[in-house]
Amino acid sequence: MTPLKGILFDLDGTLFDHRAAADAAIVAWVEERAPGHPRLAETAALWAALEGPYLAMWQAGRCTVQEQRRLRLSGLCRELGLALPADLDGAYEEFASRYRSRWIAYPDVAQAVAGLGGYALGVLTNGAQRMQEAKIRAIGLEGLVGPVLTGEVLGGFKPSPVSYTGAAAALGLAPDEVLLVGDDVPNDVTGPAATGMRSAWLDRLGVEPPPAGFPRIASLSELAGLLRADHQDGATSASSDELRSNPPTCAR
């Protein structure tokens, strides 16, 4: 087995709790406009459901980042029966300001990253480049986790193979020398396998069945143990290969 030389982290849901920040921000945004709205308890789930399809439109080049934000906000207002803001960009910025105020790293991140000396590090994320770079600064990881790599700079978003091969190349490595750690199974676990990149599923919630054949960790605090096991497996494999190439001679 090729020794691991680099580690890529997903960002949202892996290093940073995007869902909690976005949920709290959109509920506050709606509550300000419609105190006591009868569907306030549904707001976070509705916003999350709108996120995927409109982000996919942007990633496919069918709209700009700003357009997908307007579409999402318009869709939420229609669903909740709220008056459509005259200035959608300004209204979205009000949500975004609340969202930014809640950017914080998961508590297991700092120690896990500190223990990765000797590995080339990077962040591979499907968000917008400027926003994802801002998140890394805000959560105190700038300069500690390597380059922030998005589909905007790689020419394709996860799970496109070009995102994985391009991210590995940005670290100066081949895909099979890199481990991707993330919470999204298609994007961070099964997707990389098509390029020979290894992956580990970070299952913080413990609510989904694990994908067969891939390592699963519940916290980044378990990453060091996973890497030690991989190193031991690699050393055993290397010793076996050497033994096959240089079989022992019988004593005479």
Secondary structure, DSSP 8 states (H G I E B T S, - for coil): -----EEEE--BTTTB-HHHHHHHHHHHHHHHHSTT-TTGGGHHHHHHHHHHHHHHHHHTTSS-HHHHHHHHHHHHHHHHT----S-HHHHHHHHHHHHHTT--B-TTHHHHHHT-TTSEEEEEESS-HHHHHHHHHHTT-TTTS--EEEHHHHSS-TTSHHHHHHHHHHTT--GGGEEEEES-IIIIIIHHHTTT-EEEEE-SS--S---TTS-EESSGGGHHHHHHHHHHHHHHHHHHHHHHHS------
